[in-house]
């Protein structure tokens, strides 16, 4: 069994979030997490390939519970295209305060890179309201009421007024049917 190895980028804490930061869980990050863009700011960076200083935009992120992520992610063309399409706007101001998933995507050239993906809210299981129960005393009173009704119109009016919970009760339903039969026999 091979011992896990530590990639050098895991210990390379640059000023911006990298895919390696996400993959390794650096400072509370995780390989995939729901965040929203809380702010953006231009900052100077260094382009290794061209050996020049560049100005890039850093996106400052917050978790869903409002805690800021400890450092920003650099805005690159891939992420900008995704965010423009996802939020239907090319303006960064319109990207703020909308949930999105940031994740570590494997890349041939750079190990892992930080990418964004659409956030789809998980459906919450529907909570059923607690079933109210009808007390024995209420059932007795309703049964007595059915015995006092003098005509079909009164029976229909009372049946409509007692509500669906009472109507679903077997004892009350039988009392209604008994009253209905009695009133039909008296015609």
N, C-alpha and C positions, 0 to 999 in steps of 0.2 A: 504494500500500500504506500503510495507516494504522499509525502508531506505537502500540505498546501503551501504555495509560494506567495510571496508578497510582491506585487507589481510596484515598480518605482514610482509610478504616477499616484499611487495611493498616498504617498507621503509628500507629494508636490502640491502644497496648498497655495495655488495661484490666487489672484484677486477675484477670479470668476469661477462659477460652478462648472466642473467638467463632468463628462460621463463617468470617469473614474471615481469622482467624489460621490456620485449617486450610487454607483455599483458597490462601493466599499462602505457606504453608510456613514461617511464622514460628517461629524458634528450634527447628528440627528437627521441627516438625509437618508433616503432609501432609494432602491433601484427604480421605484415607480411611486410617485406621490401626487396627490391632488393639491394644487396651489392656485393662487390667482396673482396677477400682476398688480402690484400696489403702486409702483412708480417706475420711472425710467430716468436715466441720466447719462449724458455723454462723458466718456473718460478716455484718457490716453492709454493706448496699448502699444505693444511692440510686435511687428510682423517679422518673424524669424526668417521667412523665405526672402523677403525684400530688404531686410535689415534696416527698416525705417519705423519711425513712430507713426501711429495711426490713431484717429479718434473713432471709437466704437461706442455703441449704445449698450449700457448695462440695464437689464430688466431686473428690478427688485421684486422679489416674490414674498408672499405670505402664505402660511398654511391655512386650511379652512377654518381653523379656530382663531385666526387673526395674528398668530405669532410670526414675526418676520423670519425668513430664511436667512442664515447668517452671512451670506454673500450673494451678489447678483449673478445672473447668467448673461453671457454676452449675446447680443442679438446678431445672428448671422443670416445669410440669405435664405437658407432652408427654413429656419424657424420663423423668419419674417413672412415668408410666403404662406406658411401654414396658418399663422395667426391672422393674417389679412383675410384669408379664405374663411377661416373658422368664425371670425367675428364680423365678417362682411364689411370690413373697413380697412383702408390702407393707413389710417391714422392711429398712432400708438395710444392716443388719449382714449380711443374707443375700445382698446383692449383691456383696460383696467377693470378690476373687480368682477371678472368673469372666471368661473372655475375652468381649469385646464389641467391635464396630466403632464408632468415632466418626468422623463424616464431616461434610462441609460440604454442607448442603442449601440450595438457593436458596429465598429467601423474598421475597414481594412487598414487604413492609414494611421488612425489615432487610437486604437484600442476600443474605447467607448466614448461616445459623444452625448451631450445633453440634447434631447429632442422633446418636442411637445406633441401631444395627441389629444384628440377630442375627449372631453369629460362627459360621460353619460351617467346621469344620476340613477342610482339603483332604486328600483321600485320598493317602497316601504310596504311590508306586509300589512294588509288591511286589518285594522283592529276592529273586532266586533264589539259592539256596545254590550255591556253586561245586561243579561236578560233580567228585566224587572220581574219580580214574582208577585202574584196575587195572593194575598193572605187568605187563610181559611175563613176568616170573618167576612172579608169582602165577597168571597164566593157564596157564602151563606146568604148575605144580604141580596146579592144579585139573583140568586135562585128564588128568594121570597118575592122579589120585585116581579119576576116573570109570572108568579102565581097570582099577583094582583092586577095584571094588565087585563083590560076588558075588551079590546078589539085589535084587529090585525094592524091597523095604522099605528096604534100605540106600541104594538110589539115591534114593528119595523123601526119606529123612532127610537125606542129604547135600545134595540140591537145596534143601531148605527152609533149611538152615543157612548156605548161601553168601551169601544176601542178594540183594536185587533188582538191585543194580548188576552183580553177577557174572552173574545170570540174564539180564540184558539184553545181555550181551556175546555177539556172534555165534559166536565160536570156542568159548566155554564151552557155549553152547546146543547147538551141533553135537556136542560131545563127550558131552553128556548124552543126546542123541537116539541117538547111536551106541551108547552103553552100554545104553540102553533096548532097542534092537533086538537087541543081542547077548544080553541077559538074557532077552528074550522068545523068542528062537530056541533058547535052552538049556533051555527048559521041557519 
